[in-house]
Amino acid sequence: MIVLRKSEWALLAFIVIYSLVPALGGLIRVLELAGGPAIAPPNPRALGSPIPITLHILTSIVFCIAGALQFLPNVRRNNPALHRINGRVVAFAGCVSAATGLWMTHAYTFPAGLQGNLLYWVRIVLGSSMIALIVWSVLAIRARDIVGHSAAMLRAYAIGQGASTQTVLGITWIAVTGSEAMGPMRDGIMTFAWALNLLIAQILIRRLTKTGLWKAERSPIHPATYATATVQIEAVNNDPY
């Protein structure tokens, strides 16, 4: 049974709602590609090659929503098996999401108003970085490097949540200007969204590392410490008095 504090429920609810902002549009697109009614504006790229965008949408939703559980201290401390199993699902979904994003960025033909050179290269760099960070986090946890693992996954999660921040900023732009951002402005807003997410992630990493919360949750036992403790226990057991 998972027992969460009120603050953890609030964090979980915020992340899920934040993730659903772009997810709803993505699910509408998936239903359309599956033969449902055409609700969203037509997307010839999706219709011409539906598998990559479908995989990207579904795995992005899993990565963002299931990934939210990984940040809850009570889940990590009190349900380590759930944390490990969910972590494998999140890592796999994140890699597929990033890989399909890279494929679409390079293979799809975007109008200049939807993707310029800046956005193209930002997507290539961040998609590749997201996969590298997830792989790094897996290697780090296998080496019992809790801080390295947590920091890498938080940075990867910040990249994966880029669509949520981009949607919020895009809606804000429309509300202020009355029109959708296109061309260089759109590239700039989407790039800024990723930069903002990574900045917030870096601030959290520095704060959590400085306070030692990650190490305190599950700090590996150094072999020398284990050997010393064993010798002390044996000495006590052999003491005739």
Secondary structure, DSSP 4 states (H G I P E B T S, - for coil): -----HHHHHHHHHHHHHHHHHHHHHHHHHHHHTT----SPP-HHHHHSHHHHHHHHHHHHHHHHHHHHTT-HHHHHH-HHHHHHHHHHHHHHHHHHHHHHHHHHHHS---TTT--HHHHHHHHHHHHHHHHHHHHHHHHHHTT-HHHHHHHHHHHHHHHTHHHHHHHHHHHHHHHHSS---THHHHHHHHHHHHHHHHHHHHHHHHHHHHTHHHHHSPPPPHHHHHHHHHHHHHHHH---
